[in-house]
């Protein structure tokens, strides 16, 4: 039986994540990662968008599009 002293504390701080195709692996535990475009924290349970090649996380589809446009602009 667990009591309040036996429970592990909730995760806090920034996690380090390895982004894979369709999944990700937590390298260093934490509660969130930062959006590479906006810098806003993204709770791991809400992480939906990332780029495997760039190893970047994105908070919203708009942030993904913004990064995509920026990358295409530098290639021209």
C-alpha positions in Angstrom: 0.0 0.0 0.0 1.3 3.4 -1.0 1.1 6.4 1.2 1.9 10.0 0.3 5.6 9.4 1.2 6.0 6.5 -1.2 4.9 8.3 -4.3 7.4 9.7 -6.7 7.2 13.4 -7.1 5.6 14.7 -10.3 8.0 15.4 -13.2 9.2 18.9 -13.5 11.6 20.8 -15.7 12.5 20.4 -19.4 12.8 16.9 -20.8 15.3 15.8 -23.4 13.6 13.9 -26.2 14.8 11.9 -29.2 12.2 12.3 -32.0 11.5 9.2 -34.1 9.2 8.4 -37.0 5.7 8.5 -35.4 7.0 8.3 -31.8 9.5 9.8 -29.5 11.8 8.5 -26.7 12.5 10.4 -23.5 16.3 10.6 -23.0 16.1 12.8 -19.8 12.9 12.9 -17.8 11.0 16.1 -17.5 7.5 17.5 -17.9 7.8 19.4 -21.1 9.9 20.3 -24.2 10.1 23.7 -25.8 8.7 24.6 -29.2 11.6 25.3 -31.5 9.8 28.2 -33.2 8.0 29.9 -30.4 9.8 28.8 -27.3 6.6 27.9 -25.5 6.7 24.8 -23.3 4.8 21.8 -24.6 3.8 19.2 -22.0 5.0 15.8 -23.1 1.4 14.4 -23.0 0.4 17.1 -25.5 3.4 16.7 -27.9 2.0 16.0 -31.4 4.3 17.8 -33.9 8.1 17.3 -34.4 10.7 17.0 -37.1 12.8 13.9 -37.0 15.6 15.3 -39.3 15.9 18.5 -37.3 15.1 16.9 -33.9 12.7 19.8 -33.2 9.4 20.0 -31.4 6.5 22.3 -32.4 3.6 23.5 -30.4 1.1 24.0 -33.2 0.6 23.2 -36.9 1.2 26.9 -37.5 4.7 26.6 -35.9 5.4 23.6 -38.2 4.4 25.7 -41.2 6.5 28.7 -40.1 9.6 26.5 -39.8 8.9 24.8 -43.1 8.6 28.3 -44.8 11.8 29.5 -43.1 13.7 26.4 -44.3 12.5 26.8 -47.9 13.4 30.5 -47.9 17.0 29.7 -47.0 17.3 27.0 -49.8 16.4 29.5 -52.6 
